[in-house]
Amino acid sequence: MICPRCGTVVSPDAKTCECGFAFVVEKDADLPAWFDEVRGLLTRAYTLATHPWQASGKSGSYEDWVRLRIPVSAVVQRSGSFLDIGCSSGFLLQSLLGWVRAKGLNIEPHGLDYSPETLTMARQRLPGYAKHLYLGNAWYWYPPQQFDFVRAELEYVPVNKRPDFIKRLLDEFVAPGGRLLLCHYRSRRENLESGWVDEYLCELSYDVLMVESGYSKEGLEQTRVAVLVKE
C-alpha cells in the first residue's frame, strides 16, 4: 500500500504508517476525520495538477494514462448506465465515453465525488451531464438509482471497512445483473507479485467474473480491474 499522506510504501497488513496515517479505523466516530484528511490530500493534488489525467490520479504521460486506465473499458461489454465513484475531474468518464463508443457501445455517464472542488472540474468537463455528477461520500451516500456498471476502489475506505464497503456497493449501487468494477492502481515501487484486488475478493469468498490488467510501457502490471456481478 501507499500512504496518501507521505507516499511511503507500507506493508499490506500495516495498521498505521510511520507518519501516523491510519489504514485501520476502529471507531466509527473517527471515520469523518479520516475521510476529511484523505479528501483534503486528494483535492490539493488534483486541483494543482498540470494535465487532466493528473487531476484524475495518474502521473506521467497521456500514453501512461491510456495504458493503465483503458482496462476499465474492456469490462464494459454492453451499453448501460455507468457510475464512476471518485470521479474527480471527470477525465476517466470522458475517456470512457470515447473508448466504449469505439466498440460500438454507449454508456450513460454518472459520477460521484466528495470534493466540491474536483466535482466542479468534472461538471465543467462534462457540461452535458452536469446533473449526473453528484457530491457525496460513497460510504454514506444513497444513489438516486442503481447502475449497470459501478466503478470504485477499495482505497476509498479504511482497510478494515472494505468488506462492508463492497457489500454496500453491491446492495445499494449496482442494478440486478449489473457489474461492480473494483479497480486497483499500483506503484512500481510496490511488490506487484501479490496483494491484488481479485485475490482479496477471493479471500472474501466472492466469485470474480473476470479480471483485466493494464501494463506500463516497461511491461509492469500496474492495474487490475476485478468484476463482480450482482445476481
N, C-alpha and C positions, 0 to 999 in steps of 0.2 A: 504493500500500500504506500501511497504518497501522502505525506502530511500536507493538508491545504494551507496550513499556517506558515510553515518554514520550508516546505519542499523536500524534507528528508524522506528517504525510503525506510520504511519500518516493517517489521515482521508482520505477516498476515494475522497473527494472533495477539498483536500488541493491543493493550487497552488504552495506553496513552503514548504520545510522542515525548521525546526529551524536552521539547519546547513547552510541554504542558497541554497540548491539544488532546482532547479526549476522543478516542474512537468508540468507546463504550460509554453510554449514558444510562445509568441505572434508574434514576429518579425522573419520572415524567415532568416534575416541576422544573427540572434543569433543561428540558428539551428546547423551550423557546430561546434561551440564551445560546444554545448550540446552533440552532438554525440562524439566529441573528448574526453570529460570528461568521458562519460559512457564507451567508448572503452578502455580508459586507466585503469579505475577501474576494468573492467572485465578481461583485459589482465593480469594485475598484479595478480589477484586472481587465474586465471586459470593456468598460467604458473608456479605458485608456488605450485600447488596442488600436493598432495602425490599420490592420486589414480585417475584413468582415469575418473570415474564418477564425482569426484570433479572438474575436468577440463572441465566438461560439465554442471556445475551449480548445482550440488546436493551434499550437505554434508551428513555425516552419512555413513552407511554401503552399501555394494553392494545390499543387500536384500532390503534396503530402496529405492535404485535406481530403482530396478525392479518394486517394488510395485507402485511407483509414476510416472514411465515413460512408463510402458507397456500398459497403456490405449491408447497411440498413435497407437500402432499396432492393437488394437481392432477395430479401424475405417477404417483400410485398409482391404477391403473385396474383392478386386480383384487385379490382378497383374497390374503393370504400373510404370511409372516414378514417382520419389519422390524427391522433393526438400525440404531440411531442411534449413530454413532461420535462421541464427545464429547457424551454425553447430558446432562452437567452435572446440573442439579437434577431432570431428568425432565419439565420442563414442556412441552417440544416433543412428547415421546412422549404425554403425557397429552392434549395438544391434538389430536394426530393421531388418536388413538382416536375422538374425537368427530367430527372433520372427515370421516374416511373412512366412519364409520358413517352420517353424514348422506347419503352417496352410496349407501348400501346395501351397503357393503363392510366387511370386518373385517381387521384386522391383528393378528398375534401380536407384541407389542412386546418388543424386546430392546434393551439399551443397554450401551455401553462408555464408561468414563471412567477417566482415570489419576489423578484426585484422590480420595482416600478421603473427604474432607470433603463434596464435592459429590455423590459416589455415595451417601453416607448420606442426603443430602437426597432423592435420587431414589428410594431404597428406601422412605423414609417417604411420599413422594408416591404411589408405586405399590406398595403392600404386597403386592398380589396377584400381582405379577410380580417380586418381590424376587430370586428365583433366576435371573431372566433379565437381571439387571443386573450386569455384570462389571467388575472392577477390572483395568485394564491399559492399555498404550500400544499403539495400533494399528500402530505401526512395528515392534514386536517380537512382539506377541501373536498367538496362533493360535486362531481361533474353534473352539468345540466342534461347530459345524455350519456349513453355508453357508445364506445367506438369500436370499429372493426380492427383497428391497429392502435396499440398504445406503446410508445417508446419511452423507456425510463432507464435509470442507472441506480444500482444499489448504493452507490456512494452518496446518494442524496440523504440518507438517514444513517444514524449510528449503527455500527456493526451488529449489535445485539437486537436492533429493531428491524433488521432486514427480513426475517421470516414473516413478521406481521405486515410489513410493507408489501411484500409480494402478494400475500393473501388479500390485502385491501385492494390492490390494483386489479386483481382478477375478479374479485367480488363486485367492486363498485365502478370500475372504469371500462372494463372490456366487455363488449357485447357477446352474447352467446354465439359460439362458433368463431369468435374473433381471436386475435393473436396478441400476446404480450411480448414485446421485443425488449429484452434486457441486454443493454449494451455495456461492454467492458472495454474501456480505452486505457492502455497501459504505457508506461515509460520504458524506454530501452534500458534504463538503469535498474529495473526490477528483474527478478528471476522469472523469465517468461515460460519456463518449463512446466509450471504448475500454478494453482491458485486461480484458475479461470472461472468465470461465472457459470458456465454449463456444469462444471464439476461440482460447484457449490449447490446448484439446483438438484443435481442427482443425489447429493448427500441429504437433501431435504425430502427425497423421495418423489420429486417431480419427474414427469415424463417429458423430456426435451424433444420437441418435434424435429428441430433442425438447428444447425449452427453454421453461421457464415463468418469467415475470417477476413481481416484486412492486413496487408503486409507493407512494411516500409520499402523504400527503394533498395535497401540492402537485403531484403528478404526476411526481415524480422517480423514475426506475427505480433502485432500490437493492438489488434482489435478482434473481439469476438461478439457476435450478436446471437444470443440464445433465445429460442422461440418456445413459448408455452401457449397451448390452445385452451380456451375456455369451452368446456363441453356444454 
